[in-house]
């Protein structure tokens, strides 16, 4: 070959395509999954096709340089295959190639800009190089007197076959998506299953995000074949979850998540969102204290959030699932190094106060209930390169052993969050076992007011005894079979096999079709795939239990379900109408679950999620079955006039009153009932607890509290855990006092 041709084919056919591939894989990949170049090579097979171009061209270049293999059919087949690949990608990148040439021409004086402008031209230059290789091979064969060598057409045909397979795979995904948004349930299920058969996750994501696919060739040809009526955003997000089992928030968020292009569009809102870059839980301290008289516990979880980004404030958001019966009773924020206590008010009042301060980039922290035994904590701003420290206090009942000598101290757990948590972070909440010298008092009493200033006229009395707990005669298990349950399915089946023998059991395994069919026996194995909404199956199971009559339990074992077609009001209504029904929520994997969050806290709903997240689904279900089967310590709390308090009642801490207030609020609260809402607020606010009717917020200044008609809790009235330093000081004082008394006695005796 001539020297100029040799240089051009080496640069345009080998080096430039290799540079474009490297740039796409290692640089553009850091800019997000929605980059246009990455959309042209969405699978490893596409990457292999593109990588084949510089390899094949380099082989041809070496052979021509060494004047060998002029009659090789294989070499001509490689050239034909290369031409096919280059032709398709040259057409796809044709608009960008023109823009790249302009950039190259305008930025020739700047080395970086010039090279970037040439990258979209790589398929075109590789195509020209492949044709040059073919013509040089033909000329070399003639020089050696060889007959016409075939193979080029075979290479083109082989590429056409491969590309048709890839197009068919993409068409299958697109066609499945179009059918998946159909209003006909049978057609929709068929479309979901077709889309799962395709390997083109990029086509599914592109359709569910914006109803199309990147690339003008697709829009001109294939899009015209499959396009019909446009589906709504909600329908496409539900479809994405059903096909992939992933949270569709991935589709809504910015695909460019690096450096200055990263932002959080959920600041101040009620959604948690995905994990933010640079935001983490830097430090965690968990402390507990026990009221052995009443058998209640109190824990404080101090969290320090850190923002490692060099600019921009961040909001830390998380949802925390509490132990059954637990209630948030304290909220503290460190402002300028000093502790600032929360103000408790109605949910709307504290939400408005938080949002008004967030807009001014000040220092609030908010806690509200977001489902049965579940609260959402959010604080802003976590400054760039700085930290934010908050404390959450939770009052809860202990799970006392039958002999009364020990008790299980359950712990809260993170169910969803937008910050990272190191796997080796110490100080996270953990379940404890505490010893009790004596069983809880048969009768315990606490004052009825949250404030100690006025003389109490009423008191909270708790009666504790060993008895038979509530036990269902029938139980229905609804088991989620979405992809997120794959790691927990074996443990779930093993635990369900140990369910009490005296119960009538029903099993529902969610499927693509809804509602799922009833099964009377456990299968040996269950396949988990995609996302399978459970609301229809839950309602079907509740109806079955209600029709049979008698006390019955519905146990829903599930992972996060980030998309729902409707709220859980229908479930709450059925539970309210039938007091003999109970719903047990057992989420075994972290993630958003709007269906749970939409349920109003009620005495008929019990959450096992904290135990399942901390200890696994097996121990959580085993503990539930044991509670149904054996006697246990039962406590009943009620409010009575002071004159009616039994003389033998033992004084207990205010935590007893907080638990009563939480139970009473859950009993009277009704969504949409203003009278019940007002009654619930009057019950909860004096005790300074977070319920479905009340929330807690910490603002930066007293003026902000006053502007929002809120009053901070007095530091003397908040619950606390004993500080180690205080205990040590008390011990030293006692020791000194005893020593002084002993020395004086010895002196008097002498």
C-alpha positions in Angstrom: 0.0 0.0 0.0 1.0 3.6 -0.5 2.3 5.4 2.6 -0.7 7.8 2.8 -3.2 5.0 2.5 -1.4 3.0 5.1 -1.5 5.8 7.6 -5.1 6.6 6.9 -6.3 3.0 7.3 -4.3 2.6 10.5 -5.6 5.8 12.0 -9.2 5.7 10.6 -9.7 1.9 10.7 -7.9 0.9 13.9 -6.9 3.7 16.2 -9.9 6.0 16.0 -12.5 3.2 16.4 -10.5 1.9 19.4 -10.3 5.4 20.9 -14.1 5.8 20.5 -14.8 2.5 22.2 -12.5 3.3 25.0 -13.9 6.8 25.5 -17.5 5.3 25.6 -16.7 2.6 28.1 -14.5 4.4 30.5 -15.4 8.1 30.3 -19.0 8.4 29.1 -20.0 5.6 31.4 -19.3 8.0 34.3 -21.8 10.4 33.0 -24.8 8.1 33.4 -26.6 5.2 31.8 -28.6 7.5 29.4 -25.5 8.6 27.4 -26.2 8.4 23.6 -23.1 6.5 22.8 -23.8 3.9 25.4 -27.3 3.5 23.9 -25.6 2.3 20.8 -23.9 -0.5 22.6 -26.3 -1.6 25.3 -25.3 -5.2 25.6 -21.9 -7.0 25.8 -22.7 -8.5 22.4 -22.9 -5.0 20.9 -19.7 -4.1 22.5 -18.1 -7.2 21.0 -19.4 -6.2 17.5 -17.8 -2.7 17.8 -14.6 -4.1 19.2 -14.5 -6.5 16.3 -14.0 -3.5 13.9 -10.5 -2.3 15.0 -9.3 -6.0 15.5 -10.4 -7.1 12.0 -9.0 -3.9 10.4 -5.7 -4.4 12.2 -5.4 -8.0 11.0 -6.1 -6.8 7.4 -3.6 -4.0 7.8 -0.8 -6.4 9.0 -1.5 -8.9 6.2 -1.3 -6.2 3.5 1.8 -4.7 5.2 3.5 -8.1 5.1 2.1 -9.0 1.6 0.5 -12.2 2.8 -2.9 -13.9 2.8 -3.9 -12.2 -0.4 -6.1 -15.2 -1.4 -7.6 -15.8 2.0 -11.4 -16.1 2.0 -11.5 -15.7 5.7 -9.8 -12.3 5.5 -12.4 -11.1 2.9 -15.2 -12.5 5.1 -13.8 -10.4 8.0 -13.8 -7.4 5.8 -17.4 -8.0 4.8 -18.5 -8.4 8.4 -16.6 -5.2 9.3 -18.3 -3.3 6.5 -21.7 -4.3 7.8 -21.0 -3.2 11.3 -19.5 0.1 10.2 -22.4 0.8 7.8 -25.0 0.4 10.5 -23.2 2.5 13.1 -22.2 5.2 10.5 -25.9 5.7 9.7 -26.8 5.9 13.4 -24.1 8.4 14.1 -24.5 10.4 10.9 -26.1 13.5 12.5 -23.4 13.5 15.2 -20.6 13.0 12.7 -21.5 16.2 10.9 -21.6 18.1 14.2 -18.3 16.4 15.1 -16.6 17.7 12.0 -17.8 21.2 12.8 -16.4 20.9 16.3 -13.2 19.6 14.9 -12.9 22.4 12.4 -13.7 25.1 15.0 -11.6 23.6 17.7 -8.5 22.4 15.7 -6.3 24.8 17.8 -7.4 23.0 21.0 -6.2 19.4 21.0 -8.9 17.9 23.2 -11.8 19.5 21.4 -10.5 18.3 18.1 -10.2 14.7 19.1 -13.7 14.7 20.7 -15.1 16.0 17.4 -13.6 13.1 15.5 -15.0 10.3 17.7 -18.5 10.2 16.1 -16.8 9.9 12.7 -15.1 6.6 13.7 -17.7 4.3 12.1 -17.4 6.3 8.8 -13.6 6.2 8.7 -13.6 2.5 9.7 -16.0 1.9 6.8 -13.8 3.6 4.3 -10.8 1.7 5.6 -12.6 -1.6 5.3 -13.4 -0.9 1.6 -9.8 0.2 1.0 -8.6 -3.1 2.6 -10.9 -5.0 0.3 -9.7 -3.2 -2.8 -6.0 -3.7 -1.9 -6.6 -7.4 -1.2 -8.2 -7.7 -4.7 -5.2 -5.9 -6.3 -2.7 -8.1 -4.4 -4.5 -11.2 -5.6 -4.3 -10.0 -9.2 -0.6 -9.3 -8.9 -0.1 -12.9 -7.8 -2.2 -14.1 -10.7 -4.9 -15.6 -8.4 -8.5 -16.0 -9.6 -11.3 -13.9 -8.0 -11.4 -14.7 -4.3 -14.9 -15.0 -2.7 -15.9 -14.4 0.9 -16.8 -10.7 1.2 -20.5 -11.3 0.4 -20.5 -14.2 3.0 -19.2 -11.8 5.7 -21.9 -9.2 4.8 -24.6 -12.0 5.0 -23.3 -13.2 8.3 -23.5 -9.7 9.7 -27.0 -9.3 8.3 -28.1 -12.5 10.1 -26.5 -11.4 13.4 -28.0 -7.9 13.2 -31.5 -9.3 12.4 -31.2 -11.4 15.6 -30.3 -8.3 17.6 -33.2 -6.3 16.0 -35.6 -9.2 16.7 -34.5 -9.2 20.3 -35.1 -5.4 20.5 -38.4 -5.7 18.7 -39.5 -8.4 21.1 -38.8 -6.1 24.1 -40.6 -3.2 22.5 -43.6 -5.2 21.4 -43.9 -6.7 24.9 -43.8 -3.2 26.4 -46.6 -2.1 24.1 -48.8 -5.0 25.1 -47.8 -4.7 28.7 -49.6 -1.3 29.1 -52.8 -2.7 27.7 -55.9 -2.3 29.8 -56.8 -6.0 29.2 -55.2 -7.9 32.1 -54.6 -11.0 29.9 -52.9 -9.1 27.2 -50.9 -7.1 29.7 -49.6 -10.3 31.4 -48.6 -11.7 28.0 -46.7 -8.5 27.1 -44.8 -8.6 30.5 -43.7 -12.1 29.9 -42.6 -11.4 26.3 -40.5 -8.4 27.5 -38.8 -10.6 30.1 -37.7 -13.0 27.4 -35.7 -10.2 25.7 -32.2 -9.3 26.8 -32.6 -5.7 25.7 -33.0 -3.9 29.1 -32.1 -0.7 27.3 -35.2 -0.9 25.1 -37.4 -1.6 28.1 -35.9 1.3 30.0 -36.2 3.7 27.1 -39.8 2.8 26.5 -40.8 3.1 30.1 -39.0 6.4 30.5 -40.2 8.2 27.5 -42.2 5.8 25.3 -39.4 5.4 22.7 -35.8 4.3 22.1 -32.6 6.3 21.4 -31.5 6.4 17.8 -33.1 8.0 14.8 -33.1 4.8 12.8 -35.3 3.1 15.3 -37.7 6.2 15.3 -37.9 6.2 11.5 -38.4 2.5 10.8 -39.2 0.2 13.8 -41.0 2.9 15.8 -43.5 3.3 12.9 -44.3 -0.4 13.0 -45.0 -0.7 16.7 -46.2 2.8 17.8 -49.8 3.0 18.8 -51.6 5.1 21.5 -49.1 6.6 24.0 -49.3 5.1 27.5 -49.4 7.3 30.6 -46.3 7.8 32.8 -47.9 5.9 35.7 -48.7 2.9 33.4 -45.1 2.8 32.1 -43.6 3.0 35.6 -45.9 0.1 36.8 -44.8 -1.8 33.7 -41.1 -1.2 34.4 -41.6 -2.6 37.9 -43.5 -5.6 36.7 -40.9 -6.5 34.1 -37.7 -5.9 36.0 -38.7 -5.8 39.7 -36.7 -2.5 40.0 -37.9 0.8 41.5 -39.1 3.1 38.7 -37.7 6.0 40.6 -34.5 5.0 38.6 -36.3 6.2 35.5 -37.4 9.5 36.9 -34.1 10.5 38.5 -31.3 12.2 36.6 -29.2 9.8 34.6 -26.2 12.1 35.0 -25.1 11.6 38.6 -21.5 12.7 38.6 -19.9 15.9 40.0 -21.7 19.2 39.4 -24.4 17.5 37.3 -25.8 15.7 40.4 -28.9 17.0 42.1 -31.7 15.9 44.4 -35.2 16.8 43.2 -37.0 15.4 46.3 -35.7 17.9 48.9 -38.5 18.7 51.4 -40.8 16.2 50.0 -42.3 13.0 51.4 -40.4 10.5 49.2 -37.1 9.0 50.2 -35.6 8.4 46.7 -32.4 6.7 45.8 -29.0 6.9 47.6 -27.3 10.2 47.0 -23.7 10.4 46.0 -21.5 11.7 48.9 -24.2 11.4 51.6 -23.6 8.8 54.3 -24.4 7.8 57.9 -21.0 8.6 59.4 -21.7 7.7 63.0 -24.3 5.8 64.9 -24.8 5.5 68.7 -27.6 3.4 70.1 -28.5 3.4 73.8 -31.3 1.8 75.8 -32.9 2.0 79.3 -35.5 -0.3 80.9 -38.4 0.4 83.3 -38.5 -2.9 85.1 -41.6 -2.0 87.0 -43.9 -1.6 84.0 -41.9 -3.8 81.5 -41.3 -0.9 79.1 -38.2 0.2 77.3 -36.8 3.4 75.9 -34.0 3.7 73.2 -32.2 6.6 71.7 -30.6 6.4 68.3 -28.1 9.2 67.6 -27.2 9.6 63.9 -24.5 11.8 62.3 -24.9 12.4 58.6 -22.0 13.5 56.5 -21.9 15.1 53.1 -18.5 14.5 51.4 -19.4 16.6 48.3 -17.4 19.8 47.7 -20.5 21.9 47.0 -24.3 21.8 47.5 -26.3 20.9 50.6 -28.1 17.6 50.9 -31.2 16.3 52.7 -30.9 13.0 54.6 -34.1 11.0 54.4 -35.0 7.6 55.7 -37.9 5.4 56.8 -37.5 3.6 60.1 -39.6 0.7 61.1 -40.3 0.5 64.9 -40.9 -2.6 67.0 -44.6 -3.5 67.5 -46.2 -0.9 69.7 -43.2 1.5 69.6 -43.7 5.2 69.4 -41.3 8.1 68.8 -41.2 10.2 72.0 -38.1 12.4 71.5 -36.4 14.3 68.6 -33.2 16.3 69.0 -31.1 18.3 66.6 -27.6 19.7 67.3 -27.6 23.3 66.2 -24.3 25.1 66.5 -23.0 22.3 68.7 -26.0 22.6 71.2 -28.9 20.2 71.6 -32.3 21.6 70.5 -35.5 19.7 71.3 -38.4 19.2 69.0 -41.9 20.8 69.0 -44.8 18.4 68.6 -47.8 19.4 66.6 -50.3 18.2 64.1 -48.9 16.4 61.0 -49.8 19.3 58.6 -48.5 21.9 61.0 -45.0 20.4 61.4 -44.8 19.5 57.7 -45.5 23.2 56.7 -43.0 24.4 59.3 -40.3 22.1 57.9 -40.9 23.0 54.2 -40.9 26.7 55.0 -37.5 26.5 56.6 -36.0 24.1 54.0 -36.7 26.7 51.3 -34.4 29.1 53.2 -31.6 26.5 53.7 -31.9 26.5 57.5 -31.6 23.6 60.0 -34.8 21.7 60.5 -35.4 18.0 61.2 -38.9 16.4 60.8 -40.4 13.1 61.9 -43.8 11.9 60.8 -45.6 8.5 60.7 -45.6 6.9 57.3 -47.4 3.6 58.0 -48.1 1.1 60.8 -45.1 1.1 63.2 -43.1 3.2 60.7 -41.8 6.8 60.6 -40.0 9.0 58.2 -37.1 11.1 59.4 -35.6 13.9 57.2 -33.2 16.6 58.0 -31.8 19.5 56.0 -29.2 20.8 55.2 -26.3 18.4 55.6 -23.7 21.0 54.4 -21.1 20.2 51.7 -18.1 18.9 53.5 -20.0 19.0 56.8 -22.2 17.0 59.1 -25.6 17.0 60.8 -26.4 15.2 64.0 -29.9 14.1 65.2 -31.3 12.0 68.0 -34.4 9.9 67.8 -36.0 8.5 71.0 -38.5 5.6 70.9 -40.7 4.2 73.7 -41.7 0.6 73.3 -43.1 -2.4 75.3 -40.7 -5.2 76.2 -41.4 -8.8 75.3 -41.2 -10.4 78.7 -40.3 -14.1 79.0 -42.9 -16.4 80.5 -40.9 -16.8 83.8 -40.6 -13.0 84.1 -36.9 -13.1 84.7 -35.8 -11.7 81.4 -37.2 -9.7 78.5 -36.4 -9.2 74.8 -35.7 -5.6 73.9 -36.6 -5.2 70.2 -34.9 -2.6 68.1 -35.8 -0.2 65.2 -34.4 -0.8 61.7 -33.9 1.2 58.5 -36.3 0.1 55.8 -35.4 2.6 53.2 -32.8 5.5 53.0 -31.2 8.0 50.6 -27.7 7.8 52.2 -25.1 5.0 52.3 -24.3 3.0 55.4 -20.9 1.3 55.7 -21.1 -2.4 56.2 -18.7 -2.2 59.2 -20.4 0.8 60.9 -20.7 0.0 64.6 -23.4 1.4 66.9 -26.4 0.5 64.8 -29.6 -0.7 66.6 -29.6 -4.4 67.7 -32.0 -6.6 69.6 -31.0 -7.0 73.3 -32.0 -9.4 76.1 -32.3 -7.7 79.5 -32.5 -9.4 82.9 -35.4 -8.6 85.3 -35.0 -9.3 89.0 -38.7 -9.6 89.3 -41.6 -9.9 86.8 -43.3 -6.6 85.9 -45.6 -5.3 88.6 -49.1 -6.7 88.5 -50.4 -3.1 88.6 -48.3 -0.1 87.6 -49.3 3.5 87.5 -48.1 6.7 85.8 -49.5 10.3 85.9 -51.9 11.1 83.1 -50.4 14.5 82.0 -47.4 14.9 79.9 -46.5 18.1 81.9 -45.8 17.8 85.6 -46.8 21.4 86.5 -50.6 20.9 87.2 -51.6 18.3 89.8 -52.6 15.1 88.1 -56.3 14.3 88.3 -56.0 11.1 86.2 -53.5 8.3 85.9 -52.5 5.6 83.6 -52.9 2.2 85.1 -51.3 -1.0 83.6 -52.4 -4.4 84.6 -49.9 -7.3 83.7 -50.4 -11.0 84.0 -49.7 -14.3 82.3 -52.4 -15.3 79.9 -53.4 -16.8 76.6 -52.7 -14.4 73.8 -54.9 -13.8 70.8 -54.8 -16.8 68.5 -56.2 -17.1 65.1 -58.1 -20.2 63.9 -57.3 -19.6 60.3 -54.2 -17.9 58.8 -53.5 -16.9 55.2 -50.0 -16.3 54.0 -49.4 -14.0 51.0 -45.9 -14.5 49.8 -44.3 -12.0 47.4 -42.5 -13.7 44.5 -40.9 -10.6 43.0 -37.2 -10.7 42.1 -36.2 -8.9 45.4 -37.5 -11.9 47.3 -35.2 -14.4 45.6 -32.6 -14.4 48.4 -35.2 -14.9 51.2 -37.5 -17.4 49.5 -35.8 -20.6 50.8 -35.8 -19.2 54.4 -39.4 -18.2 54.0 -40.6 -21.6 52.8 -38.6 -23.3 55.6 -40.2 -21.0 58.2 -43.7 -21.5 56.9 -43.3 -25.3 57.1 -43.0 -24.9 60.9 -46.4 -23.1 61.2 -48.5 -24.5 64.1 -50.3 -27.7 63.1 -53.7 -26.7 64.7 -54.2 -23.8 62.2 -56.1 -23.9 59.0 -53.6 -22.5 56.5 -54.0 -20.9 53.1 -51.1 -19.9 50.9 -51.1 -17.3 48.1 -48.0 -16.8 46.0 -48.2 -13.6 44.0 -48.1 -14.1 40.2 -48.2 -11.9 37.1 -52.0 -12.6 37.1 -53.8 -10.9 40.0 -55.3 -12.1 42.3 -53.2 -15.2 42.8 -54.9 -18.6 43.2 -55.3 -20.2 46.6 -52.9 -23.1 47.4 -53.4 -25.4 50.4 -49.9 -26.8 50.5 -46.4 -25.4 50.3 -44.5 -25.9 47.0 -41.0 -27.3 47.0 -39.6 -24.3 45.3 -40.8 -20.9 44.0 -39.3 -18.9 41.1 -39.0 -15.2 41.7 -38.9 -12.8 38.8 -39.9 -9.2 37.9 -42.3 -7.3 40.2 -45.7 -8.7 41.2 -48.0 -6.2 42.9 -49.9 -7.9 45.8 -52.9 -5.7 46.6 -55.4 -7.8 44.6 -54.1 -11.0 46.3 -54.2 -9.4 49.7 -57.9 -8.4 49.3 -58.7 -11.8 48.0 -57.1 -13.5 51.0 -58.9 -11.1 53.4 -62.2 -11.8 51.8 -61.6 -15.6 52.1 -60.7 -15.2 55.8 -63.8 -13.0 56.5 -66.1 -15.4 54.7 -64.9 -18.3 56.9 -65.6 -16.4 60.1 -63.8 -16.5 63.5 -60.5 -15.0 64.4 -58.1 -15.0 61.5 -54.7 -13.6 60.5 -53.3 -12.5 57.2 -49.4 -12.6 57.1 -47.9 -10.7 54.2 -44.3 -11.7 53.5 -42.8 -9.3 51.0 -39.9 -7.3 49.8 -40.2 -3.6 48.9 -43.0 -2.9 46.4 -42.2 0.6 45.0 -45.3 0.9 42.8 -49.0 0.4 43.6 -52.0 0.8 41.4 -54.1 2.1 44.4 -53.6 2.9 48.1 -54.3 0.4 50.9 -57.5 2.1 52.0 -59.5 -1.0 50.9 -57.4 -3.2 53.2 -57.8 -0.8 56.2 -61.6 -0.6 55.6 -61.9 -4.4 55.7 -59.9 -4.7 58.9 -61.9 -1.9 60.5 -65.2 -3.6 59.7 -64.1 -7.0 61.0 -62.3 -6.8 64.4 -61.5 -10.5 64.3 -59.1 -10.0 61.4 -55.4 -9.0 61.9 -52.8 -8.1 59.3 -49.2 -8.9 60.0 -46.7 -7.1 57.8 -43.3 -8.8 57.3 -41.0 -7.0 54.9 -37.8 -9.0 54.6 -35.7 -6.7 52.3 -35.2 -3.0 52.5 -36.9 -0.8 49.9 -39.9 1.5 49.4 -43.4 0.1 49.9 -46.1 2.7 49.3 -48.8 0.2 49.9 -47.7 -0.2 53.5 -47.1 3.5 53.9 -50.6 4.3 52.8 -52.1 2.1 55.5 -53.3 4.0 58.6 -51.9 2.7 61.9 -54.5 0.5 63.5 -54.8 -2.0 66.3 -55.5 -4.6 63.6 -52.2 -4.1 61.9 -48.9 -5.5 63.4 -45.5 -5.0 61.8 -42.9 -7.7 62.0 -40.6 -5.9 59.7 -38.1 -4.7 62.3 -37.4 -8.2 63.4 -37.3 -9.6 59.9 -34.8 -6.9 58.7 -32.5 -7.3 61.8 -32.7 -11.1 62.4 -34.1 -12.6 59.2 -37.5 -13.8 58.1 -37.1 -17.3 59.8 -36.7 -16.1 63.4 -39.4 -13.4 62.9 -42.0 -15.9 61.8 -40.9 -18.5 64.4 -41.4 -15.9 67.1 -44.9 -15.0 65.7 -45.9 -18.7 65.7 -44.7 -19.1 69.3 -46.8 -16.0 70.4 -49.8 -17.8 69.0 -49.1 -21.1 70.6 -48.0 -20.4 74.2 -48.9 -18.3 77.1 -47.2 -15.0 77.6 -47.1 -11.8 79.6 -50.1 -9.6 78.6 -50.5 -5.9 79.6 -53.6 -3.8 79.5 -53.3 0.0 79.9 -56.2 2.3 80.7 -56.8 5.9 82.0 -58.6 6.2 85.4 -59.3 9.0 87.9 -56.5 9.2 90.6 -59.0 8.2 93.3 -59.5 4.8 91.5 -55.8 3.9 91.3 -55.3 0.7 93.3 -53.3 1.1 96.5 -50.9 -1.6 95.5 -50.0 0.0 92.2 -46.2 0.5 91.8 -45.1 3.9 90.4 -43.8 3.7 86.8 -42.2 6.1 84.4 -44.0 8.3 81.9 -43.2 5.8 79.2 -46.2 3.9 80.4 -48.4 6.9 79.6 -46.8 7.3 76.2 -47.6 3.7 75.3 -51.2 4.2 76.4 -51.5 7.4 74.4 -50.1 5.7 71.3 -52.6 2.8 71.6 -55.5 5.1 72.2 -54.6 7.3 69.2 -54.5 4.3 67.0 -57.8 3.1 68.3 -59.7 6.4 67.7 -57.9 7.7 64.5 -59.9 7.4 61.3 -58.7 8.7 57.9 -61.1 11.4 56.7 -62.9 11.8 60.0 -62.3 15.3 61.4 -63.9 14.5 64.8 -61.7 11.4 65.2 -58.7 13.3 64.0 -59.2 16.1 66.6 -59.7 13.5 69.4 -56.5 11.7 68.4 -54.5 14.9 68.4 -55.8 15.8 71.9 -54.8 12.4 73.1 -51.3 12.4 71.6 -50.0 16.0 71.9 -49.8 16.2 75.8 -47.6 13.2 75.8 -45.3 14.6 73.0 -45.4 11.5 70.8 -45.4 11.0 67.0 -48.6 9.3 65.7 -50.7 9.2 62.6 -52.3 12.5 63.8 -49.2 14.3 65.2 -45.5 14.9 64.2 -42.3 16.4 65.5 -40.1 19.1 64.1 -36.9 20.9 65.2 -36.3 24.4 63.8 -33.2 26.5 64.1 -34.4 29.5 66.1 -37.2 30.3 68.6 -38.5 32.9 66.1 -39.2 30.1 63.6 -41.0 28.0 66.2 -43.2 31.1 67.1 -43.9 31.9 63.4 -45.3 28.4 62.9 -47.3 28.4 66.2 -45.1 25.7 67.7 -43.7 25.3 71.2 -40.5 23.4 72.0 -40.6 20.6 74.5 -38.9 21.6 77.7 -35.6 19.8 78.1 -36.6 18.8 81.7 -39.6 16.9 80.4 -38.1 14.8 77.6 -37.2 11.2 78.2 -33.6 10.4 78.5 -31.2 7.4 78.9 -28.7 7.5 81.8 -25.4 8.9 80.7 -22.3 6.7 81.6 -20.6 9.7 83.0 -23.5 10.5 85.3 -23.7 6.9 86.5 -19.9 7.0 87.2 -20.2 10.3 89.1 -23.1 8.9 91.2 -21.0 5.8 92.0 -18.1 7.9 93.1 -20.3 10.0 95.4 -21.9 6.9 97.0 -18.4 5.4 97.5 -17.1 8.5 99.1 -20.2 8.8 101.4 -19.8 5.2 102.5 -16.1 5.6 103.1 -16.6 8.8 105.2 -19.3 7.0 107.3 -17.1 4.0 107.9 -14.1 6.2 109.0 -16.2 8.2 111.4 -17.6 5.0 112.9 -14.1 3.6 113.4 -13.0 6.8 115.1 -16.0 6.9 117.4 -15.4 3.3 118.4 -11.8 4.1 119.2 
